[in-house]
């Protein structure tokens, strides 16, 4: 596909996305995306977006905001192995 912003070609890749909310950080590895080879813009399928939203849901209610230099929590998960179903 072509990039919406610069018109260059995109390429399917597995990437790492980082999400932040207050003092919480979530790194999601091996996320399938089409990535523009010129500007780096990322495009996700609807299925991938749905899973990413499910993985980041609830971050806001658990995040704390504090002064600069505060401690932060980093969680790393693998997109393919992540369970987004509620029990």
N, C-alpha and C positions, 0 to 999 in steps of 0.2 A: 504494500500500500504506500501511498505518498503522504508525507507529513502535511497536516493542515496549515502549519505556520510557515514553513520555508519551502515546501514542495519537493524536498529530497526524499529518497527512498527510505523506508523503514526495514528493519530486519528483526525477525523473531529471536528473542534472547531470554535467558533466565537472569533476572536482576535481583538486587536487594533493595527493598524500600524501607525507609525509616520514618516512623510516625512519632510525634511528640504531643504530649498534653501535660502541661505543668512540669512536674518532676518525673514523669513516666516517659520512657522511651521504648518503642517496640521496633525491632529490626526483623523484617520478614524476608527470609532468604529464598532463593529459587522461585521467584514470582515470574510467570510467563508474561511477556509484554512484547509489543512491537515497538522498537526504539529507533528514532530517526538517526540516521548515520551522520547527519550534518549538525543538527542543533541539540540532539539528545532528548527531544520530547518523547514521552512515553504514552503508549496507547494500550488499554486493557480491554479484554472481552467483557461482556456483561457478567458472565459467570465468575471471572476473576475478580471483578469489582465487588460482586455480592459477597464473595468469600473474604476479601480484604476488609470490607465494612463490618462483617461479622467478627473478624479478628480484633478490630479496633473498638468495637462497641463496648461501652462501659469504661473506657479509659478516663473520660472526663470526670465521672463521679468518684474515681479513686485518686485522681491527681491532686497534688498539693502544690501551691505556688508559694515560693519563699524568696529570700534575698539572693543576690548573685553569690556564687560559691557554695550554694546549698548542695546536698547530696541528691543524687538521682538514681532511679532504678531502671536498669536496662534488661529487657527480656528479648531473647532471640528465639525465633521459631522458624521452622521450615514450612513453606507454603503447602507443599504436597502432603506433609504429614500432619498438618494442623487440623484439629477437630473443632469445627465451628457449630456442632449440634449442642443444644442445651439438654441437660439430663434432668 
